[in-house]
Structure formats: structure tokens, C-alpha cells
């Protein structure tokens, strides 16, 4: 979280959705490895107000109307799993059984919400030092 100024000099508070996780008893009520639990129970959506928000699942039906402008960052599972492995020590293989919750939960999200088609801007973020605008038709989950 941090304070920034936009082009017009307004103060903008950047808040990550990761700051709005449900407590573990809610997040894991469907089971610790449940993709449905990851998709449906991870975040406490009513708990936050309008902010510049980053995070997963932000193009869900119940949130779409909240955004004045949205960006979808597209990165293939092989790359996100490798990044997660470096950050958290998890398996770098997106097909590994320990990754089922996360990969399949995201696949549920993609099937339900098709976030790239809802975003105002789609960015290929495979290389975070050189992000590239792309089209919804060209995202990795299609």
C-alpha cells in the first residue's frame, strides 16, 4: 500500500486486494486444497471501498461495476508458477498437485468471468520489465 499522486495531482491510495483475505476459517472452509474455495472464499470483497486495487479475480461479476478503468495482466501459468516458486517456495510446475488450488481456481475464474474481455486494457506481463499491450483475443488462457 502506498500514496501516490495522479496526473492531476490528486492523492491516490493504492491498496492490494491481498490485504482483504478472509480469515483462514472462511478461506479454507471448503478444504485447504479446494479450487472452489480459492475462487469463492479467498477475499472479503465487501470489506473494501473504492481504491486503486490490484489483485486476482477483480473482473468478477459482483465487482465489475466498481471500476472506472481496469487492466488485466496476462501471464501464462508456467511463468506465474515459476514466480510463485521463487517468492513462496512452492512447486514451479503449474500441473503439480500442490498447485491445483491456484491454477484450477484461476481457470474457474477465467471460465466464469473472461477477465480479458472485460478489461479496458490487456497487458502481457510475461516480462515485467517490458510489459506489452495486447488484445483480449490473444491472452494465454484462451
N, C-alpha and C positions, 0 to 999 in steps of 0.2 A: 504494500500500500504506500502511496506517496502523493504529494501535492505537486501539481504542475499548473502552468498557465497555458490556455489555448491561444490561438492566433489573435483573438480579440482581447486578450488579457484577463479573461475570466479564470478564476481558480477552478481546477478540475481535480476531484479526488478520485484516484484510481484504486479500486478495490477488487481483489481477486475473489472469484466465486469459491475458491478453496477455503476462504475464511468463513464459509457458510455451510460447512459439512454438518449433517445431522450427527448427533452423538452416536457412538458405536451401537448401542442397543437398538436404535432405529435403522442405521445403515446396514446392519447385519441380521436383521430380524428374519430375512428370507434365507439365511445361510451365508456364511463367510465367503463362499465361492460362487454365489448366485449372480449370474449376469443380470437377471431381472432386478435383483436388489441393488446392484451397482447403478443400473439405469434409472430405477424408480425411487430409490431411497437415499442416495448419496447426499443430496443437498437439500437444505431448508430454504426453498425458494421464497416463501412468504416473508422470511426474516430480513431480506434486504430491500432497500429502496433504490430509486434511480441513481445510478453511478455509471462511470465508465467501468464496465465489467469485462473481465476476461475469464475464460474457463470453458469447460466442456458442457455440452447439452444446452447451450444458450438459445438455440433455434427451436426449442420445444414449443409445442402449440400454446401452452399456458404462458410462455414468455415472449413470444414473437412481437406482440403489440407493445412491449415495454421499450423497444429500442428505436431511437430516432435514426440510427445508422448501425449496420452490423457488418462485421468482417468474419469470414470463415477461413481459418488457416488449415490448409490441406497438407497432410504429411502421411505417407504410406506407413502401414503398420510395422514393416520391417525397420523403418527408421525410428518411429516412436518407441518401439520396444527396445531398441539399442540405446536410445537416450534415457529411457526409464531405467535400464540396467546400469548405466553409468551413474545415474542420480541415486537410485534406491537399492542397487544390488540385486535386482530381480533378473529373471531369465531374459536374454536378448532375443529369444525366439518367440515371435508372436503366437506361434502354434503350441507352445509349451503349456502343459496343463495348469501351471500356476498363473498363466496369462488369460485363461478362459474368461474370468470375470470381466476383465478390462476390454479385451478385444471383442468378445461377443456382446458385451454391454454397449460398446460403441456401434457395433453392427445393428443392434436393435434400434439405436438412435438414428442411424443413417436410414434404415428402412422406414421408420416411423416419420421422421422429420425432414429428410433430404435437405440438410442444412445448407449445402452449397447453393441450392436453388432459391433459398430464402434470403441469402446474404446480399447486401448491396455491393460487396467486393469480395472476391475469392482470391486468396493468396497462396501460391505454392511455397510452403515454408520448409521444404526439404533441406535447404541450405539457409540457416537463419542469418548468415552474414550477407546473403544475397536473395532476399525474398522476391518473388516474381508474381505479378498479377496474372491470373489465368481465368478460364471460364468454368462455369458450373458443370458443363458437359465433360470437362477434362479432368475432374477430380479423381483421386486414387481409389475411392470406394465404389466407383461405377464399374 
